[in-house]
Amino acid sequence: MEDKTHLVDEITGHRRMRRNRKADWTRRLVQENRLTVDDLIWPIFLIPGSGIAEPIRAMPGVFRLTVDKAVEAAKEAADLGIPALATFPNIEMELRDETGSNSLEKNNLINLASAAIKKAVPNIGVITDVALDPFTSHGHDGILRGNEIVNDETVEQVALAAVYQADAGADIIAPSEMMDGRIGAIRHALDAAGHQGVGIMSYATKFSSAFYGPYREAISTGGLLKGDKKTYYIDPANGTEAVRDAALDVEEGADMLMVKPGLPYLDICWRLKEAFGLPTFAYQVSGEYSMIKAAAANGWIDGERVMLETLLAFKRAGCDGILTYFAPEVARLLAKR
């Protein structure tokens, strides 16, 4: 059989990319990005009561936890080496109203959880959100007046809620409600209250996405939402607008930036990291998680490999970390390796 080696060498100019792929050791030696447990933030859901871990139908393997169970989750996270938790409350319907006033209760569910977690596991990070959707009767992230989500009144309230969350032990405030001017107002409020050391992880580019459905089931807002959130979330078609939005948050004092959802917006992750150089995070949201779990349950994909591949994609896109419901599962896998 004719030797084609010289012909191939002429075509490739002696450059053979497969040389670096020929063995496991060479592949490991030249690997550009790695996923570690240090990249993980574990979002957890809270409910009132005690001793309850309530499964979420649309998110297999994810539970709503009472505060005592959340403390157990924090201990598990610390044992696995996960750096931080992000908490989201599902409060009683009778406590929800048009203005989300329960967000201003110093001993509300999210603050009770922060205090308990920091007392039991002081070295784990606690990240809290000040958006009003878990607290409102209409499911919107801000205060509803007539048919409008009012910006400045909402900003005033979330800034005050941020102080109470910091008082309770939150290490990072992560405001997701996408009101204009919120980062500067929260920074000012935190500093005035003596919380100069509390960071702000801005949901800098939160898109009006269809991937949030299971999350809304998890915090029981799906059936409450009146209309949509397009007047304050970013249009999925607009990348340049997203960068401009993030630039304002940087100018107002954000310490970290977040892109939400994650995988459909890897280009935004890259653009923010390149533009600002701040620690940049992606939120692998509920819809992303549930799709992987559902496809794996049906045998259509290798769930473990797809899970790890998606998380590595965030690293390749410039992310310093990922909020993911897969966090404990991934941490256990990484520990075995």
C-alpha positions as a Markdown table, in Angstrom:
| # | Residue | x | y | z |
|---|---|---|---|---|
| 1 | Met | 0.0 | 0.0 | 0.0 |
| 2 | Glu | 1.3 | 3.4 | -0.9 |
| 3 | Asp | 2.8 | 5.4 | 2.0 |
| 4 | Lys | 0.8 | 8.6 | 2.3 |
| 5 | Thr | 3.0 | 10.0 | 5.1 |
| 6 | His | 5.0 | 12.5 | 3.0 |
| 7 | Leu | 1.8 | 13.7 | 1.3 |
| 8 | Val | 0.1 | 14.4 | 4.6 |
| 9 | Asp | 3.3 | 16.1 | 5.9 |
| 10 | Glu | 3.3 | 18.3 | 2.9 |
| 11 | Ile | -0.3 | 19.3 | 3.5 |
| 12 | Thr | 0.0 | 19.9 | 7.2 |
| 13 | Gly | 3.5 | 21.4 | 7.2 |
| 14 | His | 4.6 | 18.7 | 9.7 |
| 15 | Arg | 2.0 | 20.1 | 12.2 |
| 16 | Arg | 0.2 | 17.2 | 13.7 |
| 17 | Met | -2.3 | 18.2 | 16.4 |
| 18 | Arg | -2.8 | 14.6 | 17.4 |
| 19 | Arg | 0.7 | 14.3 | 18.9 |
| 20 | Asn | -0.5 | 16.1 | 22.0 |
| 21 | Arg | -3.6 | 13.9 | 22.2 |
| 22 | Lys | -2.0 | 10.5 | 21.8 |
| 23 | Ala | -1.9 | 9.5 | 25.5 |
| 24 | Asp | -3.6 | 10.3 | 28.8 |
| 25 | Trp | -0.5 | 11.9 | 30.2 |
| 26 | Thr | 0.0 | 14.3 | 27.3 |
| 27 | Arg | -3.7 | 15.3 | 27.3 |
| 28 | Arg | -3.4 | 16.1 | 31.0 |
| 29 | Leu | -0.2 | 18.0 | 30.5 |
| 30 | Val | -1.6 | 20.4 | 27.9 |
| 31 | Gln | -5.2 | 20.7 | 29.3 |
| 32 | Glu | -6.0 | 24.4 | 29.2 |
| 33 | Asn | -8.9 | 24.5 | 31.7 |
| 34 | Arg | -9.7 | 22.5 | 34.8 |
| 35 | Leu | -12.8 | 22.2 | 37.0 |
| 36 | Thr | -12.2 | 22.0 | 40.7 |
| 37 | Val | -14.3 | 22.0 | 43.8 |
| 38 | Asp | -13.2 | 25.6 | 44.3 |
| 39 | Asp | -15.3 | 26.6 | 41.3 |
| 40 | Leu | -18.6 | 25.6 | 42.8 |
| 41 | Ile | -21.4 | 27.5 | 44.6 |
| 42 | Trp | -24.3 | 25.4 | 45.7 |
| 43 | Pro | -27.8 | 27.1 | 45.5 |
| 44 | Ile | -30.2 | 25.7 | 48.1 |
| 45 | Phe | -33.9 | 26.4 | 48.8 |
| 46 | Leu | -35.4 | 27.1 | 52.2 |
| 47 | Ile | -38.8 | 26.4 | 53.7 |
| 48 | Pro | -40.3 | 27.1 | 57.1 |
| 49 | Gly | -40.5 | 24.4 | 59.8 |
| 50 | Ser | -38.0 | 21.8 | 61.0 |
| 51 | Gly | -36.7 | 18.4 | 60.0 |
| 52 | Ile | -38.0 | 18.7 | 56.4 |
| 53 | Ala | -36.3 | 18.0 | 53.1 |
| 54 | Glu | -39.0 | 18.4 | 50.5 |
| 55 | Pro | -38.3 | 17.2 | 47.0 |
| 56 | Ile | -38.9 | 19.5 | 44.1 |
| 57 | Arg | -40.8 | 17.7 | 41.3 |
| 58 | Ala | -39.2 | 19.5 | 38.4 |
| 59 | Met | -35.6 | 19.3 | 39.8 |
| 60 | Pro | -34.8 | 15.6 | 40.6 |
| 61 | Gly | -32.3 | 15.4 | 43.5 |
| 62 | Val | -33.0 | 19.0 | 44.7 |
| 63 | Phe | -34.9 | 19.7 | 47.9 |
| 64 | Arg | -36.5 | 22.5 | 49.8 |
| 65 | Leu | -34.8 | 22.5 | 53.2 |
| 66 | Thr | -35.8 | 23.8 | 56.6 |
| 67 | Val | -33.2 | 25.8 | 58.4 |
| 68 | Asp | -31.9 | 22.8 | 60.4 |
| 69 | Lys | -31.6 | 20.8 | 57.2 |
| 70 | Ala | -29.9 | 23.8 | 55.5 |
| 71 | Val | -27.3 | 23.7 | 58.3 |
| 72 | Glu | -26.7 | 20.0 | 57.6 |
| 73 | Ala | -26.3 | 20.9 | 53.9 |
| 74 | Ala | -23.8 | 23.6 | 54.8 |
| 75 | Lys | -21.8 | 21.1 | 56.8 |
| 76 | Glu | -21.9 | 18.7 | 53.9 |
| 77 | Ala | -20.7 | 21.4 | 51.6 |
| 78 | Ala | -17.8 | 22.3 | 53.9 |
| 79 | Asp | -16.8 | 18.7 | 54.2 |
| 80 | Leu | -16.7 | 18.4 | 50.4 |
| 81 | Gly | -14.7 | 21.6 | 50.1 |
| 82 | Ile | -17.4 | 23.7 | 48.4 |
| 83 | Pro | -16.6 | 27.3 | 49.1 |
| 84 | Ala | -20.1 | 28.8 | 49.4 |
| 85 | Leu | -23.9 | 28.4 | 49.4 |
| 86 | Ala | -26.5 | 30.7 | 47.8 |
| 87 | Thr | -29.9 | 30.6 | 49.6 |
| 88 | Phe | -33.4 | 31.2 | 48.2 |
| 89 | Pro | -36.5 | 31.2 | 50.4 |
| 90 | Asn | -39.9 | 29.8 | 49.8 |
| 91 | Ile | -42.0 | 31.5 | 52.4 |
| 92 | Glu | -45.6 | 31.0 | 53.4 |
| 93 | Met | -48.2 | 32.5 | 51.0 |
| 94 | Glu | -49.8 | 34.5 | 53.8 |
| 95 | Leu | -46.6 | 36.4 | 54.3 |
| 96 | Arg | -46.4 | 37.6 | 50.6 |
| 97 | Asp | -47.9 | 40.9 | 49.6 |
| 98 | Glu | -47.7 | 43.5 | 46.9 |
| 99 | Thr | -44.5 | 45.1 | 48.2 |
| 100 | Gly | -42.7 | 42.0 | 49.5 |
| 101 | Ser | -42.6 | 43.5 | 52.9 |
| 102 | Asn | -41.4 | 40.3 | 54.5 |
| 103 | Ser | -38.0 | 41.0 | 52.9 |
| 104 | Leu | -37.6 | 43.7 | 55.6 |
| 105 | Glu | -38.2 | 41.4 | 58.5 |
| 106 | Lys | -34.9 | 41.0 | 60.4 |
| 107 | Asn | -35.9 | 37.4 | 61.4 |
| 108 | Asn | -37.3 | 36.3 | 58.1 |
| 109 | Leu | -36.5 | 32.8 | 56.7 |
| 110 | Ile | -33.5 | 33.8 | 54.7 |
| 111 | Asn | -31.9 | 35.7 | 57.6 |
| 112 | Leu | -32.6 | 32.9 | 60.1 |
| 113 | Ala | -30.9 | 30.5 | 57.7 |
| 114 | Ser | -27.8 | 32.8 | 57.3 |
| 115 | Ala | -27.4 | 33.2 | 61.1 |
| 116 | Ala | -27.8 | 29.4 | 61.7 |
| 117 | Ile | -25.4 | 28.5 | 58.9 |
| 118 | Lys | -22.7 | 31.0 | 59.9 |
| 119 | Lys | -22.9 | 29.9 | 63.6 |
| 120 | Ala | -22.6 | 26.2 | 62.7 |
| 121 | Val | -20.2 | 26.5 | 59.8 |
| 122 | Pro | -18.4 | 29.8 | 60.1 |
| 123 | Asn | -15.9 | 29.2 | 57.3 |
| 124 | Ile | -18.4 | 28.6 | 54.5 |
| 125 | Gly | -19.5 | 31.6 | 52.4 |
| 126 | Val | -23.2 | 32.6 | 52.4 |
| 127 | Ile | -24.5 | 34.4 | 49.4 |
| 128 | Thr | -28.0 | 36.0 | 49.6 |
| 129 | Asp | -30.3 | 37.6 | 47.1 |
| 130 | Val | -32.4 | 40.7 | 47.8 |
| 131 | Ala | -34.8 | 40.3 | 44.9 |
| 132 | Leu | -38.4 | 40.5 | 46.0 |
| 133 | Asp | -40.0 | 37.7 | 44.0 |
| 134 | Pro | -40.0 | 35.2 | 46.9 |
| 135 | Phe | -41.8 | 37.7 | 49.0 |
| 136 | Thr | -44.4 | 39.2 | 46.7 |
| 137 | Ser | -47.9 | 38.1 | 46.0 |
| 138 | His | -47.5 | 38.8 | 42.3 |
| 139 | Gly | -44.2 | 37.0 | 41.7 |
| 140 | His | -42.3 | 40.0 | 40.4 |
| 141 | Asp | -38.8 | 40.9 | 41.6 |
| 142 | Gly | -39.8 | 44.4 | 42.6 |
| 143 | Ile | -42.7 | 46.5 | 44.0 |
| 144 | Leu | -45.8 | 46.5 | 41.8 |
| 145 | Arg | -47.7 | 49.8 | 41.5 |
| 146 | Gly | -50.6 | 49.4 | 39.1 |
| 147 | Asn | -49.1 | 47.7 | 36.1 |
| 148 | Glu | -45.5 | 48.9 | 36.7 |
| 149 | Ile | -42.6 | 47.5 | 38.6 |
| 150 | Val | -41.4 | 50.8 | 40.2 |
| 151 | Asn | -37.6 | 51.1 | 40.1 |
| 152 | Asp | -36.5 | 53.6 | 42.8 |
| 153 | Glu | -38.9 | 52.4 | 45.5 |
| 154 | Thr | -37.7 | 48.9 | 44.9 |
| 155 | Val | -34.1 | 49.9 | 45.0 |
| 156 | Glu | -34.7 | 51.6 | 48.4 |
| 157 | Gln | -36.3 | 48.5 | 49.8 |
| 158 | Val | -33.7 | 46.0 | 48.5 |
| 159 | Ala | -30.9 | 48.2 | 49.8 |
| 160 | Leu | -32.4 | 48.0 | 53.3 |
| 161 | Ala | -33.0 | 44.3 | 53.0 |
| 162 | Ala | -29.3 | 43.9 | 52.0 |
| 163 | Val | -28.3 | 45.5 | 55.3 |
| 164 | Tyr | -30.5 | 43.1 | 57.3 |
| 165 | Gln | -29.1 | 40.2 | 55.4 |
| 166 | Ala | -25.6 | 41.3 | 56.2 |
| 167 | Asp | -26.5 | 41.8 | 59.8 |
| 168 | Ala | -27.6 | 38.1 | 59.8 |
| 169 | Gly | -24.3 | 36.9 | 58.5 |
| 170 | Ala | -24.4 | 37.1 | 54.7 |
| 171 | Asp | -21.0 | 37.4 | 53.2 |
| 172 | Ile | -22.0 | 38.5 | 49.8 |
| 173 | Ile | -25.2 | 40.2 | 48.6 |
| 174 | Ala | -26.2 | 39.1 | 45.1 |
| 175 | Pro | -29.0 | 41.3 | 43.9 |
| 176 | Ser | -30.9 | 39.7 | 41.0 |
| 177 | Glu | -33.9 | 42.0 | 40.5 |
| 178 | Met | -32.2 | 44.1 | 37.8 |
| 179 | Met | -33.4 | 47.5 | 38.9 |
| 180 | Asp | -31.3 | 50.5 | 37.7 |
| 181 | Gly | -29.0 | 51.9 | 40.3 |
| 182 | Arg | -29.3 | 49.0 | 42.8 |
| 183 | Ile | -25.6 | 48.2 | 43.1 |
| 184 | Gly | -24.6 | 51.8 | 44.1 |
| 185 | Ala | -27.5 | 52.0 | 46.6 |
| 186 | Ile | -26.7 | 48.7 | 48.2 |
| 187 | Arg | -23.0 | 49.5 | 48.4 |
| 188 | His | -23.9 | 52.8 | 50.1 |
| 189 | Ala | -26.3 | 51.2 | 52.5 |
| 190 | Leu | -23.9 | 48.4 | 53.5 |
| 191 | Asp | -21.0 | 50.9 | 54.1 |
| 192 | Ala | -23.2 | 53.2 | 56.1 |
| 193 | Ala | -24.2 | 50.2 | 58.3 |
| 194 | Gly | -20.6 | 49.2 | 58.9 |
| 195 | His | -20.6 | 46.3 | 56.4 |
| 196 | Gln | -17.7 | 47.5 | 54.3 |
| 197 | Gly | -16.4 | 43.9 | 54.2 |
| 198 | Val | -19.6 | 42.5 | 52.7 |
| 199 | Gly | -19.2 | 41.9 | 48.9 |
| 200 | Ile | -21.7 | 42.4 | 46.1 |
| 201 | Met | -22.0 | 39.8 | 43.4 |
| 202 | Ser | -24.1 | 41.5 | 40.8 |
| 203 | Tyr | -26.5 | 39.6 | 38.6 |
| 204 | Ala | -25.1 | 41.9 | 36.0 |
| 205 | Thr | -26.7 | 40.3 | 33.0 |
| 206 | Lys | -29.9 | 38.5 | 33.9 |
| 207 | Phe | -31.8 | 37.6 | 30.8 |
| 208 | Ser | -35.5 | 37.3 | 30.2 |
| 209 | Ser | -35.2 | 33.6 | 29.7 |
| 210 | Ala | -37.4 | 30.5 | 29.4 |
| 211 | Phe | -34.9 | 28.5 | 31.5 |
| 212 | Tyr | -36.2 | 29.6 | 34.9 |
| 213 | Gly | -39.4 | 27.5 | 35.1 |
| 214 | Pro | -38.3 | 24.9 | 37.6 |
| 215 | Tyr | -36.8 | 27.6 | 39.9 |
| 216 | Arg | -40.2 | 29.3 | 40.0 |
| 217 | Glu | -41.7 | 26.0 | 41.1 |
| 218 | Ala | -39.0 | 25.7 | 43.8 |
| 219 | Ile | -39.9 | 29.1 | 45.4 |
| 220 | Ser | -43.7 | 28.8 | 44.5 |
| 221 | Thr | -43.9 | 31.8 | 42.3 |
| 222 | Gly | -44.8 | 30.2 | 39.0 |
| 223 | Gly | -48.6 | 30.5 | 39.5 |
| 224 | Leu | -48.3 | 33.9 | 41.0 |
| 225 | Leu | -46.6 | 35.8 | 38.2 |
| 226 | Lys | -48.7 | 38.5 | 36.6 |
| 227 | Gly | -47.4 | 39.2 | 33.1 |
| 228 | Asp | -43.7 | 38.8 | 32.4 |
| 229 | Lys | -40.4 | 40.3 | 33.5 |
| 230 | Lys | -39.3 | 41.8 | 30.1 |
| 231 | Thr | -39.4 | 45.4 | 31.4 |
| 232 | Tyr | -36.4 | 44.8 | 33.7 |
| 233 | Tyr | -34.7 | 41.6 | 32.5 |
| 234 | Ile | -32.4 | 41.8 | 29.4 |
| 235 | Asp | -33.6 | 40.7 | 26.0 |
| 236 | Pro | -31.8 | 37.4 | 25.1 |
| 237 | Ala | -31.1 | 39.0 | 21.7 |
| 238 | Asn | -29.0 | 41.8 | 23.2 |
| 239 | Gly | -25.3 | 41.1 | 23.9 |
| 240 | Thr | -24.0 | 44.7 | 23.7 |
| 241 | Glu | -26.8 | 45.9 | 26.0 |
| 242 | Ala | -25.8 | 43.2 | 28.5 |
| 243 | Val | -22.2 | 44.5 | 28.5 |
| 244 | Arg | -23.4 | 48.1 | 29.0 |
| 245 | Asp | -25.6 | 46.9 | 31.9 |
| 246 | Ala | -22.6 | 45.2 | 33.5 |
| 247 | Ala | -20.4 | 48.3 | 33.0 |
| 248 | Leu | -22.9 | 50.4 | 35.1 |
| 249 | Asp | -22.7 | 47.8 | 37.9 |
| 250 | Val | -18.9 | 47.9 | 37.8 |
| 251 | Glu | -19.0 | 51.6 | 38.0 |
| 252 | Glu | -21.4 | 51.5 | 41.0 |
| 253 | Gly | -19.1 | 49.2 | 43.0 |
| 254 | Ala | -19.8 | 45.5 | 42.1 |
| 255 | Asp | -17.1 | 43.2 | 43.4 |
| 256 | Met | -18.1 | 40.3 | 41.2 |
| 257 | Leu | -20.3 | 39.8 | 38.1 |
| 258 | Met | -22.7 | 37.0 | 37.3 |
| 259 | Val | -24.3 | 35.9 | 34.0 |
| 260 | Lys | -27.7 | 34.2 | 34.2 |
| 261 | Pro | -28.7 | 31.8 | 32.7 |
| 262 | Gly | -25.4 | 30.1 | 32.0 |
| 263 | Leu | -24.8 | 27.8 | 29.1 |
| 264 | Pro | -26.8 | 29.7 | 26.4 |
| 265 | Tyr | -24.8 | 32.8 | 27.3 |
| 266 | Leu | -21.2 | 31.7 | 27.3 |
| 267 | Asp | -20.4 | 34.5 | 24.8 |
| 268 | Ile | -21.6 | 37.0 | 27.5 |
| 269 | Cys | -19.4 | 35.3 | 30.1 |
| 270 | Trp | -16.4 | 35.8 | 27.8 |
| 271 | Arg | -17.2 | 39.4 | 27.0 |
| 272 | Leu | -17.6 | 40.4 | 30.6 |
| 273 | Lys | -14.4 | 38.8 | 31.7 |
| 274 | Glu | -12.5 | 40.4 | 28.8 |
| 275 | Ala | -14.1 | 43.8 | 29.3 |
| 276 | Phe | -13.8 | 44.2 | 33.1 |
| 277 | Gly | -11.4 | 41.6 | 34.5 |
| 278 | Leu | -13.6 | 41.2 | 37.6 |
| 279 | Pro | -14.3 | 37.8 | 39.1 |
| 280 | Thr | -17.0 | 36.5 | 36.8 |
| 281 | Phe | -19.6 | 33.8 | 37.6 |
| 282 | Ala | -22.3 | 31.9 | 35.7 |
| 283 | Tyr | -25.6 | 30.6 | 37.1 |
| 284 | Gln | -26.4 | 27.2 | 35.6 |
| 285 | Val | -30.1 | 27.7 | 36.2 |
| 286 | Ser | -32.9 | 25.3 | 37.0 |
| 287 | Gly | -33.9 | 24.7 | 33.4 |
| 288 | Glu | -30.4 | 23.7 | 32.5 |
| 289 | Tyr | -30.1 | 21.3 | 35.4 |
| 290 | Ser | -33.6 | 19.8 | 34.8 |
| 291 | Met | -32.9 | 19.2 | 31.1 |
| 292 | Ile | -29.7 | 17.3 | 31.8 |
| 293 | Lys | -31.4 | 15.3 | 34.6 |
| 294 | Ala | -34.4 | 14.4 | 32.4 |
| 295 | Ala | -32.3 | 13.4 | 29.4 |
| 296 | Ala | -30.1 | 11.3 | 31.6 |
| 297 | Ala | -33.0 | 9.6 | 33.2 |
| 298 | Asn | -34.3 | 8.6 | 29.8 |
| 299 | Gly | -31.0 | 7.2 | 28.7 |
| 300 | Trp | -30.5 | 9.8 | 26.0 |
| 301 | Ile | -27.2 | 11.2 | 27.3 |
| 302 | Asp | -24.5 | 10.2 | 29.7 |
| 303 | Gly | -25.6 | 12.5 | 32.5 |
| 304 | Glu | -22.4 | 12.5 | 34.4 |
| 305 | Arg | -20.2 | 13.4 | 31.4 |
| 306 | Val | -22.7 | 16.1 | 30.2 |
| 307 | Met | -22.8 | 17.6 | 33.7 |
| 308 | Leu | -19.0 | 17.9 | 33.8 |
| 309 | Glu | -18.7 | 19.0 | 30.2 |
| 310 | Thr | -21.1 | 21.9 | 30.8 |
| 311 | Leu | -19.3 | 23.1 | 33.9 |
| 312 | Leu | -15.9 | 22.9 | 32.1 |
| 313 | Ala | -17.5 | 25.0 | 29.3 |
| 314 | Phe | -18.0 | 27.8 | 31.8 |
| 315 | Lys | -14.4 | 27.7 | 32.8 |
| 316 | Arg | -13.3 | 27.9 | 29.1 |
| 317 | Ala | -15.6 | 30.9 | 28.7 |
| 318 | Gly | -13.7 | 32.8 | 31.4 |
| 319 | Cys | -15.8 | 32.1 | 34.5 |
| 320 | Asp | -14.1 | 32.0 | 37.8 |
| 321 | Gly | -16.9 | 29.9 | 39.3 |
| 322 | Ile | -20.4 | 28.5 | 38.7 |
| 323 | Leu | -23.6 | 28.4 | 40.7 |
| 324 | Thr | -25.0 | 25.0 | 40.1 |
| 325 | Tyr | -27.4 | 22.5 | 41.7 |
| 326 | Phe | -24.9 | 19.8 | 40.7 |
| 327 | Ala | -22.4 | 21.2 | 43.2 |
| 328 | Pro | -22.4 | 18.3 | 45.8 |
| 329 | Glu | -22.6 | 15.7 | 43.1 |
| 330 | Val | -19.7 | 17.2 | 41.2 |
| 331 | Ala | -17.7 | 17.7 | 44.4 |
| 332 | Arg | -18.0 | 14.0 | 45.3 |
| 333 | Leu | -16.9 | 13.0 | 41.8 |
| 334 | Leu | -13.9 | 15.3 | 41.9 |
| 335 | Ala | -12.9 | 13.9 | 45.3 |
| 336 | Lys | -12.8 | 10.4 | 43.9 |
| 337 | Arg | -10.5 | 11.5 | 41.1 |
